[in-house]
Amino acid sequence: MKSNKSGNGWRRALAAAIACMTIAGFSMVLVWQPDEKSPAASLSSASASGEARYGPGLWTAAAAPTGHGGMTLQPPVHPNTTADGRLVIDQTLHQVIDYFLLSGQPGDRTLHAAQLRAYLRNALPPVAAQEALQIVDRYLLYMNLHDDLLARQALPQWVDLPSAAEADRIANWVIQRTRLRQTVLGREIMQAWYAEEEETIRAGLAEFEAQNDAVIASHGGKQADESEVRASRKQDADHEIRREQFFRRLADQSSRSYAALEHRLQVEASRRRNPAH
């Protein structure tokens, strides 16, 4: 069982990692301002060179991204732009990007990224398209680094509520992932895409730790046996159910790599296309 001091330590670290998302009135819908110093900024300019632009919303047979069976890929939503042709960073943009990268289409990530870039160059005004391409490069880098970092965590796969030590391991991974998002994607993207998710996780983990602290306090500040902690949790059945649901969702979400998700979605999509198989 972690001490109260230890629990406060990771809570402070998590709060600091998330605080960057709420600095001075950031809006949930943000206009992209390219960062020339970003690790992926030079990649998008290189990937954009040597390919013709056909203008916003204009397609040619050679330029249109195609998926299974040669059908043109068209996301259900369109990226938002400002009146002067700048890109708006919001959940719609995230949905468009994931439609190409994480929708179960045949092929590998390189192919999906090429289809996404072709779509953005044709569907957006020139300035917004270039901004979107930079974001795609950052997102692809983040996906790779996320999976590499996750593979080193050895996160627990529990069937019951986690022990205090297991909760600490999950909390530490959430802190690392938050910092990775901030470093690779930048504050604007992290705020628009992940702020609600991060806050939900932070609140749930804080509630879990607060209950452990209360059990320790009830034992005169001494560490309680794990069975006593679990018995105390189960005194409130409704809270216990909500807590269990929260940690099960957190376990699934936090331990899922992008590579594994891509594979699962492709298998599911293949079964829908070929139900007899």
C-alpha positions in Angstrom: 0.0 0.0 0.0 1.4 3.4 -0.9 1.6 6.0 1.7 -0.5 9.2 1.6 2.6 11.1 0.7 3.3 8.8 -2.2 -0.2 9.1 -3.5 -0.1 12.9 -3.4 3.1 12.7 -5.4 1.6 11.1 -8.5 -1.5 13.2 -8.2 0.7 16.4 -8.3 2.6 15.0 -11.3 -0.6 14.1 -13.1 -2.1 17.5 -12.4 1.0 19.2 -13.7 1.0 17.1 -16.8 -2.6 18.0 -17.5 -2.5 21.6 -16.4 -0.9 22.6 -19.7 -4.2 21.8 -21.5 -6.1 24.5 -19.6 -3.7 27.4 -19.8 -5.3 30.9 -20.0 -8.5 30.2 -21.8 -7.6 27.7 -24.5 -10.8 27.0 -26.5 -11.9 23.5 -27.4 -11.9 24.6 -31.0 -8.6 26.1 -32.0 -7.1 27.5 -35.2 -3.9 25.7 -36.0 -0.7 27.8 -35.8 2.2 25.8 -37.3 5.2 25.3 -35.0 8.3 25.6 -37.1 10.3 23.9 -34.4 8.1 20.8 -34.2 9.9 17.5 -34.8 7.6 16.7 -37.7 7.3 20.2 -39.3 10.0 19.4 -41.9 8.4 16.1 -42.8 5.2 17.5 -44.2 6.9 19.9 -46.5 9.0 17.1 -47.9 6.0 14.8 -48.4 4.1 17.6 -50.1 6.7 18.3 -52.7 6.5 16.8 -56.2 2.8 16.2 -56.0 0.2 18.3 -57.9 -2.5 20.1 -56.0 -6.0 20.0 -57.5 -7.7 22.6 -55.4 -10.2 22.4 -52.5 -12.8 19.8 -53.1 -11.6 19.0 -56.6 -10.7 15.4 -57.5 -9.1 13.6 -60.3 -9.0 9.9 -60.8 -5.3 9.8 -60.2 -5.5 11.9 -57.1 -8.5 10.5 -55.2 -7.5 8.1 -52.4 -9.1 4.7 -53.0 -9.8 1.8 -50.6 -11.1 -1.7 -50.9 -12.3 -2.6 -54.4 -11.0 0.7 -55.8 -13.8 2.8 -54.2 -13.0 6.4 -53.3 -12.5 6.9 -49.6 -14.7 9.7 -48.3 -15.0 10.4 -44.6 -18.4 11.1 -43.2 -17.4 14.5 -42.0 -15.2 17.3 -43.5 -12.4 19.2 -41.7 -13.4 22.6 -40.6 -11.7 25.8 -41.8 -11.9 29.5 -41.0 -13.2 32.1 -43.5 -9.6 32.9 -44.5 -8.8 29.3 -45.2 -7.0 28.3 -42.0 -7.4 24.9 -40.4 -9.6 24.5 -37.3 -8.3 21.9 -34.8 -11.3 20.1 -33.3 -12.7 16.6 -32.9 -14.0 16.7 -36.5 -10.4 16.8 -37.7 -9.5 14.0 -35.4 -12.4 11.9 -36.8 -11.3 12.5 -40.4 -7.7 11.5 -39.6 -8.8 8.3 -37.8 -11.2 7.5 -40.6 -8.2 6.8 -42.8 -5.8 5.5 -40.2 -8.1 3.5 -37.9 -11.2 2.4 -39.8 -10.2 -1.2 -40.7 -9.3 -0.5 -44.4 -7.1 -3.1 -46.0 -3.4 -2.2 -46.2 -0.8 -1.0 -43.8 -0.3 2.4 -42.1 1.9 3.7 -44.9 -0.9 3.2 -47.4 -3.5 4.7 -45.1 -1.3 7.7 -44.5 -0.8 8.2 -48.2 -4.6 8.0 -48.8 -5.1 10.5 -46.0 -2.6 13.0 -47.4 -4.2 12.8 -50.8 -7.6 13.5 -49.3 -6.4 16.5 -47.3 -4.5 18.1 -50.3 -7.7 17.9 -52.4 -10.3 18.6 -49.8 -8.8 21.7 -48.1 -7.7 25.1 -49.1 -3.9 25.3 -49.7 -2.9 26.8 -46.3 -5.3 24.5 -44.3 -4.1 21.5 -46.3 -0.4 22.2 -45.4 -1.4 22.7 -41.7 -3.3 19.4 -41.7 -0.3 17.6 -43.3 1.9 18.8 -40.5 -0.6 17.5 -37.9 -0.8 14.1 -39.7 3.0 13.8 -39.5 2.9 14.6 -35.8 0.1 12.1 -35.2 1.9 9.3 -37.0 5.0 10.0 -35.0 2.9 10.0 -31.8 1.3 6.6 -32.7 4.7 5.0 -33.1 6.2 6.5 -30.0 3.0 5.6 -28.0 3.2 1.9 -28.9 7.0 1.8 -28.2 6.5 3.4 -24.8 3.4 1.3 -24.0 5.3 -1.9 -24.7 7.8 -1.1 -21.9 5.1 -0.6 -19.3 4.0 -4.2 -18.6 0.6 -3.0 -17.4 -1.5 -5.3 -15.3 -4.5 -7.2 -16.7 -6.8 -7.4 -13.7 -10.2 -9.1 -13.3 -11.0 -7.4 -10.0 -10.3 -3.8 -8.9 -6.6 -3.1 -8.9 -4.4 -3.0 -5.9 -2.8 0.3 -4.9 0.4 -0.7 -6.6 -1.4 -1.6 -9.8 -3.3 1.7 -9.7 0.0 3.5 -9.3 1.4 1.8 -12.4 -1.6 2.8 -14.4 -1.4 6.4 -13.1 2.3 6.6 -14.0 1.6 5.4 -17.5 -1.2 8.1 -17.9 1.3 10.7 -16.8 3.9 9.5 -19.4 1.2 9.4 -22.1 0.1 12.9 -21.3 3.6 14.2 -21.6 4.1 12.4 -24.8 1.0 13.9 -26.3 2.1 17.4 -25.2 5.6 16.9 -26.6 4.8 15.4 -30.0 1.3 16.7 -30.8 1.5 20.1 -29.0 -0.8 21.8 -26.5 -3.4 22.9 -29.0 -4.0 19.4 -30.4 -3.9 17.8 -27.0 -6.5 20.2 -25.7 -8.9 19.8 -28.6 -8.6 16.0 -28.9 -7.9 14.7 -25.4 -8.8 17.2 -22.7 -12.1 15.5 -21.7 -10.5 12.0 -21.7 -7.6 13.2 -19.6 -9.8 15.0 -17.1 -12.1 11.9 -16.7 -9.1 9.7 -16.0 -7.5 12.2 -13.6 -10.8 12.5 -11.6 -11.3 8.8 -11.4 -7.8 8.1 -10.2 -7.9 10.9 -7.7 -11.2 9.4 -6.2 -9.6 6.0 -6.0 -6.5 7.3 -4.2 -8.6 9.4 -1.9 -10.5 6.4 -0.7 -7.3 4.5 0.0 -6.1 7.5 1.9 -9.3 7.5 4.0 -8.8 3.8 4.9 -5.2 4.6 6.0 -6.5 7.5 8.1 -9.1 5.2 9.7 -6.2 3.0 10.8 -4.4 5.8 12.6 -2.2 6.6 9.6 -0.9 3.0 9.4 -0.9 0.9 6.3 -4.0 -1.2 6.0 -4.1 -4.8 4.8 -5.3 -5.0 1.1 -8.3 -7.0 2.1 -9.4 -4.3 4.5 -9.1 -1.7 1.7 -11.2 -3.8 -0.6 -13.8 -4.4 2.1 -14.0 -0.7 2.8 -14.6 0.0 -0.9 -17.4 -2.4 -1.1 -19.4 -0.8 1.7 -20.9 1.5 -0.9 -22.3 -0.8 -3.6 -23.1 2.0 -6.1 -19.8 3.6 -5.9 -18.1 0.2 -6.1 -19.9 -0.6 -9.3 -19.0 2.8 -10.9 -15.4 2.4 -9.8 -15.1 -1.1 -11.2 -16.6 0.0 -14.5 -14.1 2.9 -14.6 -11.1 0.8 -14.0 -12.2 -1.8 -16.5 -12.5 0.9 -19.2 -9.2 2.4 -18.1 -7.5 -1.0 -18.3 -8.8 -1.6 -21.8 -8.1 1.9 -23.1 -4.7 2.5 -21.5 -3.3 -0.9 -22.5 -4.3 -0.8 -26.1 -1.7 -0.1 -28.7 -2.5 1.5 -32.0 -1.0 -1.5 -33.9 -3.3 -3.9 -32.0 -6.3 -1.6 -32.6 -5.6 -1.4 -36.3 -5.3 -5.2 -36.6 -8.6 -5.7 -34.7 -10.5 -3.2 -36.8 -9.2 -4.8 -40.0 -10.3 -8.2 -38.8 -13.7 -6.9 -38.0 -14.1 -5.0 -41.3 -13.0 -8.1 -43.2 -15.7 -10.2 -41.4 -18.3 -7.6 -42.4 -17.3 -7.7 -46.0 -17.1 -11.5 -46.1 -19.7 -12.7 -43.6 -19.6 -16.3 -45.0 -15.9 -16.5 -43.9 
